[in-house]
Amino acid sequence: MKTKKILTYSVTFEKAKEGGYIAYVPILPGCMTQGETFEETKENVKDAISAYIEVLKEAYSSAS
């Protein structure tokens, strides 16, 4: 049976000068996103974290 590991990340949200929000994940360099609303930004940052982790997994598996 395959197990799923649940990870938790701290996310920083800031209001953007031009409107909307910006979110970044300090522990994942370069992992950031934006959205028109806070709710949209929350969903976008979940996607950004998932994509970031996938890239790391691919890079790690190709290096092995």
TAWO-V353600 format. One record per residue. N is the residue number from 0. RES is the residue in three letters. SS is DSSP state (A for helix, B for strand, O for the rest). PSI is psi in whole degrees, 0 to 359 (* if undefined). NEAR is the number of other C-alpha atoms within 10 Angstrom. Layout:
BEGIN
[[N RES SS PSI NEAR] [N RES SS PSI NEAR]]
END
This chain:
BEGIN
[[0 MET O 136 3] [1 LYS O 132 4] [2 THR O 155 5] [3 LYS O 126 6] [4 LYS O 129 5] [5 ILE O 123 5] [6 LEU O 148 5] [7 THR O 133 5] [8 TYR O 144 11] [9 SER O 136 10] [10 VAL O 136 17] [11 THR B 128 11] [12 PHE B 138 18] [13 GLU B 146 12] [14 LYS B 134 15] [15 ALA O 144 13] [16 LYS O 322 8] [17 GLU O 4 7] [18 GLY O 159 10] [19 GLY O 200 15] [20 TYR B 155 20] [21 ILE B 141 22] [22 ALA B 140 22] [23 TYR B 157 20] [24 VAL O 102 18] [25 PRO O 325 13] [26 ILE O 346 10] [27 LEU O 91 14] [28 PRO O 128 9] [29 GLY O 356 11] [30 CYS O 102 17] [31 MET B 162 20] [32 THR B 181 20] [33 GLN B 170 22] [34 GLY B 161 19] [35 GLU O 325 14] [36 THR O 165 13] [37 PHE A 318 17] [38 GLU A 316 10] [39 GLU A 319 13] [40 THR A 321 20] [41 LYS A 316 19] [42 GLU A 318 13] [43 ASN A 322 18] [44 VAL A 328 22] [45 LYS A 315 14] [46 ASP A 319 13] [47 ALA A 318 20] [48 ILE A 315 19] [49 SER A 316 12] [50 ALA A 319 13] [51 TYR A 313 16] [52 ILE A 320 14] [53 GLU A 317 12] [54 VAL A 318 12] [55 LEU A 316 12] [56 LYS A 315 12] [57 GLU A 317 10] [58 ALA A 319 11] [59 TYR A 317 10] [60 SER A 328 9] [61 SER A 337 8] [62 ALA A 340 7] [63 SER O * 5]]
END
